[in-house]
Amino acid sequence: MRNPFGANPRELQRMLEQTMEQMQKTQQELKDLRVESSVGGGVVKAVMDGTGELISIEINPIVVDPNDVEMLQDLIVSAVNEAREQVTAEAARRMASIPGMPNIDLGNLF
C-alpha cells in the first residue's frame, strides 16, 4: 500500500523529529525573548517574555497621581496589552517558520 503522504515511514519519522526539535528550540527562544512596550510617552513600560509572562512593570513617578489612579491603571493595562500583542505576533512568526508546522492562529494563546 502506498503511503498517502508520498514518503516512506522512516522519512516521515525523520521529518517529524526535525519538526519537534525545531519546535523545542523555538519554544526555548521564546522563553528567552523579552518584549518591551512603552505607553504614555514612556511613563509606563511593560516587559514580557515570549511565552506571555509579565516580567516587569516600570512606572515613572511623575505619572503617580493619587487623585487620578484610573489614568495610571489604564496606562498599565495598555502597556501590558501592547506587549502581549507583540509577543503573540512574534510567536506566530517564529512558529510559522518551522518546516512542517501547520498555520495555527496564536491570537488566543495568551
Secondary structure, 3 states (H helix, E strand, C coil): CCCCCCCCHHHHHHHHHHHHHHHHHHHHHHHHCEEEEEECCCCEEEEEECCCCEEEEEECHHHCCCCCHHHHHHHHHHHHHHHHHHHHHHHHHHHHCCCCCCCCCCCCCC
